[in-house]
Amino acid sequence: MLLYSQGSHPVVGRDGTLYVFWDGSTKHVTLDGTYMVKSSDGGATWSRPLEVSTLTEIPPLKGYRISSE
């Protein structure tokens, strides 16, 4: 499974398990998703990527402008 990804968010669980979340996609899907891998041996080995959520792009509202003020 080829994953295209952007950014990552590592998290350490209470028991020391490492989790890494990122937004990505495969070449076979049309929607991006949030994926996760985990390691319970300090990062020596990792689980297979698991899609935990589907992401949907929301187009901006017409005539709406974000101000930095």
Secondary structure, 3 states (H helix, E strand, C coil): CCEEEEEEEEEECCCCCEEEEEEEEECCCCCCEEEEEEECCCCCCCCCCEEEEECCCCCCCCCCCCCCC
